[in-house]
Amino acid sequence: MKLTIIGNGYSAQYLAKDALRYGCDVSIITRNIANPEKNIHYLNFFDTNNVEKKLTNENVVSTVPFNDAGLDPVLKKYRESISLNKNVIIYYSATSVYGSGVVNENSIPSPKFKRGLIRLCCEKEWIKANPNTSIFRISGIYGPDRHPMIKYLKGDNEIIVKKDYISNRIHVEDLSSLTLQFFKNNCKEKILNISDQKKISNYDAIKFVCNELNLVEPKVVRYDSKKVSKILKTFYEVSRTVKSNIINHKISYQFKYPDYKLALLGLTKSLLDNG
């Protein structure tokens, strides 16, 4: 299978490596070809002729977020190529398109903040460009080099706590594996929620890790909307539980990291062992 990934960030790099192990011919389209991995084909985003060929003829996953103007840079430059593609196209979106409460793929999007509104607009533009596009609405991505215990072990043990607020998360390895299984199973679903669906607060997960490893107890900082950044508000002002009817009933995917607190424990142990 030929797979073209747009973007070269955290999730894209994991997906590319997984796809290689899966036996795919992998290309990455990026503005910054830094630290290239062996056996991956890299194309500069502005190499118009070669990029157009890839985006017209291969399976595509776009991991690129909207730009400062609130527009999707991929569609702005390569909409026509995307529109001609007859293969599988996946756009990585976010669960910020939903409102509060328990949501699944049948829930009507109701974003409360600007980032969610823009994400929803980008989703619509991708579907308008190519109706075959599948939208992955992804919860907070964590994994090696991206988790709260990194800051914690550096001495910052303050954890923001808001009553009844639960985070939704996905391990980066589960995200890449789910993406590849979607291709493997020739899935046709247009909307897929990507979340481990294990309810636990950030504080409770960190406290569990600290108790297991005899680390200093986390210090509770009560959430105050007047004292946090706009970005943090977008997370804490909307409390939702993200479910997936597709993963549970159609894809039959077995999560590698179904329990966030245990995954966080393993990540912390790895940090300590290598520190």
Residue frames as qw, qx, qy, qz and C-alpha x, y, z in Angstrom:
[[0.000, 0.887, 0.462, 0.000, 0.00, 0.00, 0.00],
 [0.383, 0.325, -0.022, 0.865, 1.22, 3.49, -0.84],
 [0.322, -0.808, -0.458, 0.184, 0.57, 6.01, 1.92],
 [0.311, 0.473, -0.046, 0.823, 1.24, 9.73, 1.78],
 [0.408, -0.673, -0.485, 0.381, 1.23, 11.59, 5.08],
 [0.185, 0.749, 0.070, 0.633, 0.91, 15.37, 5.06],
 [0.424, -0.818, 0.207, -0.328, 2.80, 16.94, 7.95],
 [0.693, 0.260, -0.585, 0.333, 5.81, 15.73, 9.90],
 [0.341, -0.614, 0.348, -0.620, 4.80, 16.34, 13.51],
 [0.368, -0.334, 0.781, -0.379, 4.42, 14.05, 16.49],
 [0.773, 0.185, 0.506, -0.336, 1.54, 11.86, 15.29],
 [0.696, 0.649, -0.216, -0.219, 2.75, 11.84, 11.67],
 [0.160, 0.621, -0.763, 0.080, 6.17, 10.50, 12.62],
 [0.480, -0.143, 0.809, -0.306, 4.66, 7.63, 14.62],
 [0.785, 0.432, 0.269, -0.353, 2.23, 6.81, 11.85],
 [0.519, 0.705, -0.456, -0.163, 5.04, 6.76, 9.27],
 [0.047, -0.470, 0.869, -0.149, 7.17, 4.35, 11.31],
 [0.618, 0.086, 0.690, -0.367, 4.20, 2.07, 11.96],
 [0.737, 0.576, 0.031, -0.352, 3.27, 2.10, 8.29],
 [0.311, 0.640, -0.697, -0.083, 6.81, 1.04, 7.35],
 [0.276, -0.227, 0.901, -0.245, 6.57, -1.92, 9.71],
 [0.679, 0.352, 0.477, -0.433, 3.22, -2.73, 8.15],
 [0.589, 0.104, 0.657, 0.459, 4.94, -2.91, 4.75],
 [0.330, 0.883, 0.311, -0.124, 3.68, 0.35, 3.26],
 [0.519, 0.307, 0.146, 0.784, 5.52, 2.55, 0.82],
 [0.256, -0.811, -0.402, 0.339, 5.53, 5.76, 2.89],
 [0.353, 0.452, 0.101, 0.813, 5.91, 9.38, 1.79],
 [0.259, -0.700, -0.423, 0.514, 5.81, 12.49, 3.97],
 [0.263, 0.684, 0.242, 0.635, 4.97, 15.93, 2.62],
 [0.493, -0.708, -0.289, 0.415, 6.36, 18.67, 4.83],
 [0.187, 0.966, -0.073, 0.165, 7.74, 22.20, 4.85],
 [0.197, -0.788, 0.563, -0.153, 10.64, 21.11, 7.05],
 [0.942, 0.127, -0.309, 0.025, 12.55, 17.95, 6.12],
 [0.107, -0.714, 0.594, -0.355, 14.63, 17.71, 9.30],
 [0.372, -0.317, 0.843, -0.223, 16.10, 14.46, 10.69],
 [0.733, 0.210, -0.361, -0.537, 14.74, 12.25, 7.88],
 [0.743, -0.225, 0.600, -0.192, 14.01, 8.63, 8.72],
 [0.096, -0.286, 0.863, 0.404, 15.39, 5.80, 6.64],
 [0.120, 0.249, 0.927, 0.254, 13.10, 4.31, 3.96],
 [0.180, 0.760, 0.518, -0.348, 10.64, 7.22, 4.01],
 [0.393, 0.424, 0.375, 0.724, 10.25, 9.40, 0.91],
 [0.139, -0.655, -0.325, 0.668, 10.19, 13.10, 1.77],
 [0.310, 0.572, 0.442, 0.618, 8.72, 15.80, -0.44],
 [0.111, -0.149, -0.214, 0.959, 8.81, 19.52, 0.12],
 [0.259, 0.614, 0.629, -0.401, 5.31, 20.96, 0.50],
 [0.266, 0.776, -0.055, -0.570, 6.09, 23.50, -2.26],
 [0.151, -0.240, 0.832, 0.477, 7.34, 20.88, -4.76],
 [0.584, 0.270, 0.154, -0.749, 4.04, 21.35, -6.57],
 [0.634, 0.317, -0.557, -0.433, 4.31, 18.86, -9.45],
 [0.377, 0.133, -0.904, 0.151, 5.46, 15.89, -7.37],
 [0.201, 0.093, 0.684, -0.694, 3.11, 16.65, -4.48],
 [0.618, 0.234, -0.057, -0.748, 0.13, 16.89, -6.84],
 [0.593, 0.204, -0.741, -0.238, 0.92, 13.40, -8.18],
 [0.169, 0.023, -0.886, 0.432, 1.03, 11.97, -4.66],
 [0.294, 0.197, 0.504, -0.788, -2.18, 13.65, -3.52],
 [0.631, 0.263, -0.259, -0.682, -4.03, 12.55, -6.64],
 [0.714, 0.238, -0.619, -0.223, -2.94, 8.92, -6.76],
 [0.412, 0.104, -0.825, 0.371, -2.18, 7.59, -3.25],
 [0.521, -0.661, -0.538, 0.042, -3.89, 7.00, 0.07],
 [0.178, 0.551, -0.182, 0.795, -3.60, 10.20, 2.09],
 [0.501, -0.656, -0.497, 0.267, -3.58, 11.15, 5.77],
 [0.169, 0.682, -0.068, 0.709, -3.45, 14.86, 6.57],
 [0.582, -0.477, -0.493, 0.438, -2.18, 15.67, 10.05],
 [0.278, 0.207, -0.007, 0.938, -1.81, 19.39, 9.31],
 [0.059, -0.644, -0.593, 0.480, -3.77, 21.83, 11.54],
 [0.250, 0.892, 0.316, 0.205, -5.32, 25.07, 10.37],
 [0.514, 0.259, -0.118, 0.809, -3.05, 28.09, 9.98],
 [0.158, -0.274, -0.386, 0.867, -3.12, 31.45, 11.79],
 [0.294, 0.029, -0.253, -0.921, -5.75, 32.67, 9.36],
 [0.615, 0.098, 0.578, -0.527, -8.03, 29.75, 10.30],
 [0.747, 0.474, -0.238, -0.402, -7.62, 28.06, 6.93],
 [0.904, -0.127, 0.383, 0.138, -6.41, 24.61, 5.95],
 [0.021, -0.729, 0.486, 0.481, -3.07, 25.14, 4.14],
 [0.391, -0.038, 0.872, 0.292, -3.28, 21.81, 2.32],
 [0.385, 0.649, 0.656, 0.008, -6.63, 22.56, 0.73],
 [0.085, 0.886, -0.018, -0.455, -5.60, 26.13, 0.00],
 [0.012, -0.623, 0.634, 0.459, -2.77, 24.88, -2.24],
 [0.036, 0.174, -0.939, -0.293, -3.83, 21.39, -3.32],
 [0.585, 0.222, 0.460, -0.630, -7.64, 21.28, -3.32],
 [0.694, 0.447, -0.308, -0.474, -7.85, 20.19, -6.96],
 [0.341, 0.351, -0.871, 0.030, -5.45, 17.27, -6.43],
 [0.249, -0.001, 0.816, -0.522, -7.41, 16.14, -3.36],
 [0.642, 0.319, 0.189, -0.671, -10.67, 16.37, -5.33],
 [0.655, 0.437, -0.513, -0.342, -9.32, 13.97, -7.99],
 [0.020, -0.359, 0.907, -0.218, -8.17, 11.31, -5.51],
 [0.775, -0.114, -0.400, -0.476, -10.10, 8.01, -5.66],
 [0.558, 0.059, -0.757, 0.334, -8.23, 6.38, -2.76],
 [0.524, -0.668, -0.498, 0.175, -8.73, 6.56, 1.01],
 [0.181, 0.559, -0.170, 0.791, -8.34, 10.04, 2.48],
 [0.550, -0.598, -0.524, 0.256, -8.20, 10.70, 6.22],
 [0.076, 0.698, -0.120, 0.702, -8.22, 14.12, 7.82],
 [0.492, -0.249, -0.640, 0.535, -7.01, 14.32, 11.43],
 [0.230, -0.696, -0.144, -0.665, -9.43, 16.62, 13.25],
 [0.130, 0.154, -0.703, 0.682, -10.16, 17.01, 16.98],
 [0.238, -0.523, -0.815, 0.079, -12.94, 16.34, 19.48],
 [0.075, -0.313, -0.240, 0.916, -13.15, 20.11, 20.08],
 [0.234, -0.151, -0.527, -0.803, -15.88, 20.13, 17.42],
 [0.439, -0.479, -0.755, -0.092, -18.25, 18.63, 20.03],
 [0.328, -0.680, 0.097, -0.648, -20.03, 20.32, 22.90],
 [0.268, -0.391, 0.730, -0.493, -20.42, 19.04, 26.46],
 [0.844, -0.038, 0.268, -0.463, -21.77, 15.69, 27.65],
 [0.636, -0.115, 0.742, 0.179, -21.43, 12.17, 26.29],
 [0.497, 0.650, -0.227, -0.529, -20.77, 12.20, 22.54],
 [0.693, -0.012, 0.673, 0.258, -20.32, 9.62, 19.79],
 [0.254, -0.025, 0.587, 0.768, -20.07, 9.71, 16.01],
 [0.006, 0.616, 0.708, 0.344, -23.81, 10.41, 15.73],
 [0.232, -0.717, -0.359, 0.551, -23.64, 13.48, 17.96],
 [0.347, 0.859, 0.221, 0.306, -24.21, 16.83, 16.29],
 [0.550, 0.088, -0.196, 0.807, -21.08, 19.01, 16.53],
 [0.217, -0.916, -0.281, -0.188, -21.54, 22.01, 18.82],
 [0.624, 0.111, -0.271, 0.725, -18.16, 23.67, 19.38],
 [0.324, -0.866, -0.338, 0.177, -18.01, 26.28, 22.14],
 [0.348, -0.734, 0.217, 0.542, -14.70, 27.92, 21.31],
 [0.376, 0.775, -0.292, -0.417, -12.97, 29.36, 18.25],
 [0.084, -0.441, 0.868, 0.214, -10.59, 26.42, 17.79],
 [0.432, 0.220, 0.867, -0.118, -13.49, 23.97, 17.62],
 [0.490, 0.730, 0.241, -0.411, -15.42, 26.19, 15.22],
 [0.238, 0.719, -0.532, -0.378, -12.42, 26.42, 12.89],
 [0.252, -0.203, 0.943, 0.082, -11.83, 22.67, 13.08],
 [0.521, 0.452, 0.682, -0.243, -15.44, 22.04, 12.09],
 [0.430, 0.799, -0.081, -0.412, -15.08, 24.43, 9.15],
 [0.034, 0.570, -0.773, -0.277, -11.92, 22.58, 8.03],
 [0.434, 0.086, 0.894, -0.073, -13.76, 19.25, 8.23],
 [0.543, 0.659, 0.408, -0.324, -16.52, 20.60, 6.00],
 [0.286, 0.792, -0.378, -0.384, -13.97, 21.93, 3.50],
 [0.172, -0.347, 0.905, 0.175, -12.24, 18.54, 3.26],
 [0.468, 0.331, 0.809, -0.131, -15.55, 16.78, 2.65],
 [0.447, 0.792, 0.122, -0.398, -16.52, 19.45, 0.12],
 [0.115, 0.684, -0.624, -0.360, -13.19, 18.95, -1.67],
 [0.393, 0.170, -0.879, -0.208, -13.58, 15.16, -1.70],
 [0.733, -0.320, -0.009, -0.600, -16.77, 13.50, -0.35],
 [0.889, -0.003, -0.455, 0.059, -14.83, 10.27, 0.26],
 [0.174, 0.516, -0.556, 0.627, -12.79, 11.91, 3.03],
 [0.686, -0.482, -0.542, 0.067, -12.99, 10.25, 6.45],
 [0.103, -0.764, 0.244, -0.588, -12.75, 12.53, 9.48],
 [0.676, -0.190, -0.608, 0.370, -10.86, 11.31, 12.56],
 [0.296, -0.815, 0.045, -0.497, -11.91, 13.34, 15.61],
 [0.708, 0.113, -0.556, 0.420, -9.01, 12.79, 17.95],
 [0.575, -0.804, -0.152, 0.017, -8.78, 13.25, 21.73],
 [0.158, -0.903, 0.400, 0.000, -5.68, 14.59, 23.47],
 [0.876, 0.330, -0.324, 0.141, -2.64, 12.74, 22.11],
 [0.430, -0.772, 0.460, -0.087, 0.02, 11.54, 24.54],
 [0.967, 0.172, -0.115, 0.151, 2.96, 9.15, 24.46],
 [0.747, -0.215, -0.016, 0.629, 6.76, 9.13, 24.77],
 [0.336, 0.024, 0.071, 0.939, 8.10, 12.69, 25.10],
 [0.272, -0.320, -0.208, -0.883, 4.56, 14.04, 25.45],
 [0.579, -0.510, -0.632, -0.075, 2.87, 13.48, 28.80],
 [0.306, -0.875, 0.000, -0.374, 2.38, 15.37, 32.10],
 [0.840, -0.498, 0.016, 0.217, 4.95, 13.41, 34.12],
 [0.651, 0.382, -0.024, 0.656, 7.79, 15.02, 32.13],
 [0.064, -0.718, 0.078, -0.688, 7.03, 18.37, 33.74],
 [0.763, -0.604, -0.066, -0.219, 6.27, 16.67, 37.04],
 [0.905, -0.161, -0.073, 0.387, 9.66, 15.01, 37.31],
 [0.437, 0.461, -0.077, 0.769, 11.29, 18.38, 36.69],
 [0.223, -0.125, -0.538, 0.803, 9.75, 19.63, 39.94],
 [0.358, -0.075, -0.066, -0.928, 6.39, 21.08, 38.90],
 [0.084, -0.194, -0.972, 0.105, 3.86, 19.01, 40.83],
 [0.325, 0.312, 0.321, -0.833, 0.92, 21.44, 40.58],
 [0.071, 0.255, 0.886, 0.382, -2.12, 19.89, 38.91],
 [0.356, -0.032, -0.036, -0.933, -5.16, 21.91, 37.87],
 [0.009, 0.274, 0.956, -0.105, -8.34, 20.29, 39.15],
 [0.397, -0.059, -0.107, -0.910, -11.88, 21.17, 38.11],
 [0.505, 0.061, 0.729, -0.458, -14.88, 19.41, 39.65],
 [0.736, 0.395, 0.500, -0.229, -16.44, 16.77, 37.39],
 [0.442, 0.759, -0.358, -0.317, -13.98, 17.46, 34.57],
 [0.838, -0.110, 0.510, 0.163, -12.65, 14.39, 32.77],
 [0.105, 0.635, -0.537, -0.545, -10.01, 14.45, 30.02],
 [0.916, 0.325, 0.210, -0.108, -10.26, 12.35, 26.86],
 [0.178, -0.710, 0.616, 0.290, -7.01, 10.88, 25.56],
 [0.950, 0.310, 0.009, -0.029, -5.40, 8.56, 23.04],
 [0.609, -0.496, 0.456, 0.418, -1.91, 7.08, 23.03],
 [0.285, 0.682, -0.410, -0.534, -0.03, 8.01, 19.87],
 [0.072, -0.214, 0.947, 0.229, 0.62, 4.32, 19.12],
 [0.358, 0.432, 0.797, -0.224, -3.09, 3.54, 19.29],
 [0.361, 0.743, 0.044, -0.562, -3.81, 6.45, 16.96],
 [0.192, 0.543, -0.679, -0.455, -1.37, 5.17, 14.34],
 [0.164, 0.000, 0.986, 0.033, -2.52, 1.55, 14.72],
 [0.403, 0.557, 0.598, -0.411, -6.18, 2.54, 14.39],
 [0.336, 0.703, -0.233, -0.582, -5.37, 4.53, 11.28],
 [0.116, 0.378, -0.856, -0.333, -3.63, 1.58, 9.65],
 [0.256, 0.215, 0.930, -0.150, -6.39, -0.84, 10.65],
 [0.432, 0.635, 0.258, -0.586, -8.89, 1.54, 9.04],
 [0.345, 0.583, -0.556, -0.481, -6.96, 1.13, 5.78],
 [0.050, -0.197, 0.977, 0.056, -6.50, -2.61, 6.24],
 [0.302, 0.359, 0.833, -0.292, -10.21, -3.24, 6.83],
 [0.073, 0.280, 0.571, 0.768, -11.16, -0.99, 3.91],
 [0.027, -0.583, -0.642, 0.496, -13.45, 0.98, 6.22],
 [0.154, 0.520, 0.469, 0.697, -15.83, 3.50, 4.69],
 [0.287, -0.771, -0.499, 0.274, -17.02, 5.37, 7.79],
 [0.274, 0.758, 0.104, 0.583, -16.98, 9.14, 7.38],
 [0.265, -0.761, 0.293, -0.514, -16.63, 10.06, 11.06],
 [0.823, -0.129, -0.508, 0.221, -14.51, 8.21, 13.63],
 [0.386, -0.856, 0.202, -0.277, -13.90, 9.26, 17.21],
 [0.720, 0.263, -0.528, 0.365, -10.40, 8.34, 18.40],
 [0.336, -0.634, 0.392, -0.576, -10.36, 8.08, 22.19],
 [0.260, 0.167, -0.930, 0.199, -9.39, 5.36, 24.66],
 [0.587, -0.432, -0.394, -0.560, -12.80, 5.84, 26.36],
 [0.635, -0.272, -0.608, 0.391, -11.34, 5.20, 29.82],
 [0.191, -0.866, -0.121, -0.446, -12.66, 7.83, 32.21],
 [0.694, -0.441, -0.271, 0.501, -10.11, 9.12, 34.70],
 [0.001, -1.000, 0.000, 0.021, -9.06, 12.62, 35.69],
 [0.536, 0.642, -0.384, 0.392, -5.54, 13.86, 35.09],
 [0.296, -0.653, 0.495, -0.490, -5.08, 14.32, 38.84],
 [0.891, -0.222, 0.307, -0.249, -6.18, 10.75, 39.70],
 [0.903, 0.377, -0.122, 0.168, -3.88, 9.28, 37.03],
 [0.316, 0.680, -0.444, 0.490, -0.89, 11.27, 38.25],
 [0.535, -0.552, 0.443, -0.461, -1.65, 10.47, 41.89],
 [0.991, -0.003, 0.097, -0.093, -1.76, 6.76, 40.99],
 [0.731, 0.513, -0.276, 0.354, 1.67, 7.00, 39.35],
 [0.025, -0.699, 0.454, -0.553, 3.09, 8.89, 42.32],
 [0.768, -0.401, 0.339, -0.366, 1.77, 6.33, 44.79],
 [0.984, 0.169, -0.010, 0.052, 3.18, 3.45, 42.74],
 [0.693, 0.455, -0.216, 0.516, 6.63, 5.03, 42.45],
 [0.567, -0.595, -0.308, 0.480, 6.80, 6.76, 45.85],
 [0.312, 0.371, 0.131, 0.865, 6.97, 10.22, 44.28],
 [0.026, 0.168, 0.382, -0.908, 5.89, 13.45, 45.95],
 [0.248, 0.590, 0.749, -0.172, 2.11, 13.85, 46.03],
 [0.206, 0.476, 0.408, 0.751, 0.55, 16.12, 43.39],
 [0.045, -0.324, -0.381, 0.865, -0.49, 19.55, 44.62],
 [0.200, 0.669, 0.705, 0.126, -4.08, 20.50, 43.80],
 [0.038, -0.189, 0.059, 0.980, -4.63, 23.86, 42.11],
 [0.355, 0.575, 0.675, -0.295, -8.34, 24.63, 41.83],
 [0.353, 0.394, 0.533, 0.660, -9.41, 25.70, 38.38],
 [0.011, 0.723, 0.272, -0.635, -10.05, 29.44, 38.09],
 [0.571, 0.621, 0.445, 0.301, -11.18, 30.63, 34.67],
 [0.040, 0.999, -0.011, 0.001, -9.85, 34.11, 35.43],
 [0.395, -0.757, 0.488, 0.182, -6.29, 32.84, 35.95],
 [0.710, -0.012, 0.637, 0.300, -5.75, 30.45, 33.05],
 [0.051, -0.303, 0.520, 0.797, -4.78, 31.01, 29.42],
 [0.642, 0.313, -0.095, -0.693, -7.27, 31.01, 26.55],
 [0.508, 0.268, -0.795, -0.198, -5.90, 27.67, 25.40],
 [0.064, -0.005, -0.911, 0.408, -6.50, 26.04, 28.80],
 [0.467, 0.214, 0.337, -0.789, -10.01, 27.46, 28.87],
 [0.635, 0.268, -0.463, -0.558, -10.83, 25.60, 25.67],
 [0.435, 0.084, -0.893, 0.080, -10.03, 22.37, 27.51],
 [0.111, -0.135, -0.791, 0.586, -11.50, 23.00, 30.95],
 [0.370, 0.156, 0.165, -0.901, -14.64, 24.95, 30.05],
 [0.769, 0.141, -0.313, -0.539, -16.13, 22.03, 28.11],
 [0.389, -0.293, 0.851, -0.197, -16.50, 18.66, 29.84],
 [0.793, 0.270, -0.247, -0.487, -17.26, 15.82, 27.48],
 [0.629, -0.242, 0.739, 0.015, -16.96, 12.04, 27.40],
 [0.457, 0.513, -0.497, -0.530, -15.96, 10.83, 23.94],
 [0.730, 0.001, 0.674, -0.113, -17.28, 7.44, 22.85],
 [0.242, 0.410, -0.646, -0.596, -16.90, 5.56, 19.56],
 [0.844, 0.179, 0.326, -0.386, -19.62, 3.35, 18.13],
 [0.705, 0.594, -0.363, -0.132, -17.33, 2.53, 15.21],
 [0.164, 0.527, -0.798, 0.242, -14.34, 1.25, 17.20],
 [0.486, -0.171, 0.705, -0.488, -16.57, -0.67, 19.61],
 [0.740, 0.272, 0.505, -0.351, -18.81, -2.35, 17.03],
 [0.742, 0.654, -0.006, -0.147, -17.30, -2.19, 13.53],
 [0.381, 0.733, -0.551, 0.119, -13.50, -2.12, 13.68],
 [0.936, -0.331, -0.120, 0.015, -13.08, -4.38, 16.74],
 [0.420, 0.643, -0.433, 0.472, -9.80, -2.70, 17.60],
 [0.779, -0.492, -0.305, 0.242, -7.98, -3.84, 20.73],
 [0.013, -0.957, 0.191, -0.219, -6.32, -0.84, 22.37],
 [0.684, 0.248, -0.488, 0.482, -2.64, -1.21, 23.22],
 [0.194, 0.040, -0.491, 0.848, -3.09, 1.35, 25.99],
 [0.311, -0.598, -0.619, -0.404, -6.72, 1.18, 27.17],
 [0.546, -0.742, -0.339, 0.191, -5.90, 2.42, 30.69],
 [0.249, 0.867, -0.127, 0.414, -4.35, 5.89, 30.86],
 [0.491, -0.791, 0.325, -0.167, -3.02, 5.59, 34.41],
 [0.890, -0.179, 0.361, 0.213, -1.16, 2.36, 33.59],
 [0.669, 0.594, 0.125, 0.428, 0.20, 3.83, 30.36],
 [0.027, -0.918, 0.183, -0.351, 1.35, 6.91, 32.27],
 [0.743, -0.575, 0.341, 0.017, 3.02, 4.67, 34.84],
 [0.878, 0.144, 0.284, 0.357, 4.95, 2.87, 32.11],
 [0.415, 0.790, 0.025, 0.451, 6.01, 6.16, 30.49],
 [0.325, -0.881, 0.248, -0.239, 7.19, 7.49, 33.85],
 [0.861, -0.345, 0.334, 0.165, 9.18, 4.35, 34.63],
 [0.767, 0.434, 0.185, 0.436, 10.85, 4.65, 31.24],
 [0.113, 0.906, -0.101, 0.395, 11.79, 8.25, 31.97],
 [0.578, -0.739, 0.325, -0.117, 13.24, 7.34, 35.35],
 [0.918, -0.073, 0.304, 0.243, 15.17, 4.35, 33.95],
 [0.659, 0.490, 0.180, 0.541, 16.70, 6.51, 31.23],
 [0.079, -0.968, -0.051, -0.234, 17.17, 9.61, 33.34]]
